[in-house]
Amino acid sequence: MATLLAHIAIIVKDYDEAIAYYTKVLGFELIEDTALSDTKRWVILGNKMQNSCQILLAKATSEIQEKAIGNQSGGRVFLFLHTNEFEAFKERLLQNDVKIINGPRLESYGRVLVFEDLYGNHWDLIEPIKSLNEH
């Protein structure tokens, strides 16, 4: 049996705020938004490509979870986005006042920059070498 990583949970302060940011700024699609109770929703973001990992937005419900917002990986890069439209994506980040931590720079695996999302999580934006060679 093969396994597949289906979802990555990101702890957020507010569902609607996070949906707006991750769809409008980062370009993810809202795949599902289902109310499970008065306070809990099943919110999935990603793209509709088969077998792609998706983001599950998880609203913090305790003090421990609230402290983890924006620091789920201890300040390290937490999530990695691949693109074949690096410059356009970088411009969208800049137009939305997204904090660029470092880069862009060329590495052995491709062009990369590190940015911070609205909660402080660090992301790598990567245009893999394969995509660079296709330009």
C-alpha positions as CSV (number, residue, x, y, z in Angstrom):
1,M,0.0,0.0,0.0
2,A,1.4,3.4,-0.9
3,T,1.0,6.3,1.4
4,L,0.4,10.0,0.6
5,L,0.8,13.1,2.8
6,A,-2.7,14.6,2.3
7,H,-2.8,17.6,4.6
8,I,-0.5,19.9,6.7
9,A,-2.2,21.7,9.6
10,I,-1.4,25.4,10.1
11,I,-2.7,26.8,13.4
12,V,-4.4,30.1,12.8
13,K,-6.0,32.9,14.9
14,D,-9.1,33.2,12.7
15,Y,-10.5,31.1,9.8
16,D,-11.7,33.9,7.6
17,E,-8.6,36.0,8.0
18,A,-6.4,33.0,7.1
19,I,-8.6,32.0,4.1
20,A,-8.4,35.6,2.8
21,Y,-4.6,35.7,3.2
22,Y,-3.7,32.2,1.8
23,T,-6.1,32.6,-1.2
24,K,-5.5,36.2,-2.2
25,V,-1.9,36.6,-1.3
26,L,-0.4,33.1,-1.8
27,G,-2.8,32.0,-4.5
28,F,-4.2,28.8,-2.9
29,E,-7.8,27.7,-3.7
30,L,-10.4,27.2,-1.1
31,I,-11.2,23.5,-1.5
32,E,-13.6,23.0,1.4
33,D,-15.1,25.0,4.2
34,T,-17.4,23.0,6.3
35,A,-18.8,23.9,9.7
36,L,-18.3,21.1,12.2
37,S,-19.7,23.0,15.2
38,D,-20.4,26.5,16.3
39,T,-16.6,27.1,16.7
40,K,-14.9,24.5,14.5
41,R,-14.6,24.3,10.8
42,W,-12.9,21.9,8.3
43,V,-11.1,24.3,6.1
44,I,-8.9,22.9,3.3
45,L,-6.7,25.0,0.9
46,G,-4.5,23.9,-1.9
47,N,-5.0,23.3,-5.5
48,K,-7.1,20.7,-7.2
49,M,-4.2,18.8,-8.7
50,Q,-4.4,15.1,-8.0
51,N,-2.2,13.9,-5.1
52,S,-1.1,17.4,-4.0
53,C,-0.7,18.1,-0.3
54,Q,-3.2,20.5,1.0
55,I,-3.3,22.9,3.9
56,L,-5.8,22.3,6.8
57,L,-6.5,25.6,8.7
58,A,-6.8,24.8,12.4
59,K,-8.1,27.6,14.6
60,A,-6.3,27.7,17.9
61,T,-8.5,26.6,20.8
62,S,-6.2,26.7,23.8
63,E,-3.4,28.8,25.2
64,I,-0.8,26.3,24.1
65,Q,-2.1,26.3,20.5
66,E,-2.3,30.1,20.5
67,K,1.4,30.3,21.5
68,A,2.3,28.0,18.5
69,I,0.7,30.3,16.0
70,G,3.4,31.5,13.6
71,N,6.0,29.3,15.3
72,Q,5.1,25.8,14.6
73,S,8.6,24.9,13.6
74,G,10.6,26.8,16.1
75,G,11.5,29.7,13.7
76,R,12.8,27.4,10.9
77,V,11.3,27.4,7.4
78,F,8.2,25.4,7.8
79,L,6.6,25.2,4.3
80,F,8.0,24.9,0.8
81,L,6.2,26.3,-2.3
82,H,7.4,25.4,-5.8
83,T,6.6,27.7,-8.7
84,N,7.5,28.1,-12.3
85,E,6.5,31.8,-12.1
86,F,9.0,33.0,-9.5
87,E,9.1,36.7,-10.5
88,A,5.4,37.1,-10.7
89,F,4.9,35.4,-7.3
90,K,7.7,37.5,-5.7
91,E,6.0,40.7,-7.1
92,R,2.6,39.6,-5.6
93,L,4.4,39.1,-2.2
94,L,5.9,42.6,-2.4
95,Q,2.6,44.2,-3.5
96,N,0.9,42.7,-0.4
97,D,3.7,43.9,1.9
98,V,4.8,40.3,2.7
99,K,8.1,40.3,4.7
100,I,10.9,38.8,2.7
101,I,13.4,37.2,5.2
102,N,16.1,36.6,2.6
103,G,16.7,36.1,-1.1
104,P,16.1,35.8,-3.8
105,R,19.2,33.8,-4.4
106,L,20.3,31.0,-6.7
107,E,21.0,27.6,-5.0
108,S,22.0,24.3,-6.5
109,Y,18.4,23.2,-6.5
110,G,16.9,26.4,-8.0
111,R,16.0,30.1,-7.2
112,V,14.7,30.6,-3.7
113,L,13.5,33.3,-1.3
114,V,12.3,33.0,2.3
115,F,9.2,34.9,3.3
116,E,7.0,35.2,6.4
117,D,3.2,34.7,6.3
118,L,0.7,36.8,8.2
119,Y,1.3,34.8,11.4
120,G,5.1,34.7,11.2
121,N,5.6,31.2,9.7
122,H,8.6,31.0,7.4
123,W,8.1,29.7,3.9
124,D,10.6,28.9,1.1
125,L,9.5,30.0,-2.4
126,I,11.4,27.8,-4.8
127,E,11.6,27.8,-8.6
128,P,13.3,24.4,-9.1
129,I,16.3,24.1,-11.5
130,K,14.1,22.1,-13.9
131,S,11.7,25.1,-14.3
132,L,14.6,27.5,-14.7
133,N,15.9,25.4,-17.6
134,E,12.6,25.5,-19.3
135,H,12.6,29.3,-19.6
